[in-house]
């Protein structure tokens, strides 16, 4: 996270993840090194190819796949908002 401009003070608080969101959170964290970067710099979103592979390996059904992807997109949007606020 330091490479994105964050310091330990930015994320040192404990957060609670509801059980319904645990799968999406776990997969989102697994892709934390898979951010796409614009040619002139700046994060533009996750690379979904590794995410899809992880979702397949997790054995998600197609219905769970869609719901989890929707949840990850919410996490991705919130992360991008925070990353862009730091610049």
N, C-alpha and C positions, 0 to 999 in steps of 0.2 A: 504494500500500500504506500510505502514511502516514495516509490517511483511515480506515483500519481499525485504527489504533493501533500499527502496526509502525514501527520505526525502521530506518535502514540497517544497524545492527548485528545486527538480527534475520535478515537475509537476504543478508549480504555474502559468505557462503562459496560456493565453486563447487560445483555439484552435477553428478553424472553421470547422464544419462538413457540407459537402455538402448535400442538401436534398436527393439525391439519396442514400446516405450512412447512413442516419439518423436511419432507422430501424435496420440495422446491429449494429450500434454504441450503440443504446439503449439496444438491447439484449445482446451485449457484456458486457456492464456495469452492466446489471442485473445479469450476471453470475460471477461477479468479486470475489466472495467468493468460486467459484467452481473449483479451480485449483487442478489438480492431482499432487501429490508429490511422487517422487521416494522413495523407501524404505530407502535409505541412505541420503535423503534430495534432494532438488532441484526440481524446477517446471518442469513438462514434458508436460503439456497441459491442456486444459479445460476438465472437465467432461461434455460430450455432453448430457447425459440423462436429466439434468435440463434444458439445452438449448433447447432440442427438446420439452420439455413440454412447455416452454415459447413461442416457435414458434407456437405450436399448439394453445395455449391460445390467441395468437395474431391474430389467424385466417388467417395465411398465406396460400395461395394456394400452391400446390406442386411445381409449377414453381418458385414462390417467395421464397419458402422454400429452394430450391437448390441454388438459387442466393444469398440469405441471408447467408446461411451456407458458401458458398465460400468467401463472404466478411468477415465473422467472422473469418474464418481460416487465412485470411491475417492479420487481427488485432491480432489474437492470435500469429502468427509467429513473428510479430513486437514486441509484448509485451514480448515474450520469449527471443527474441534477447536482449532486454534492460535488462531483469531480469538477464540473464546469464552474461551480460557485467558488472553488479554490483558485481558479486562474484569473 
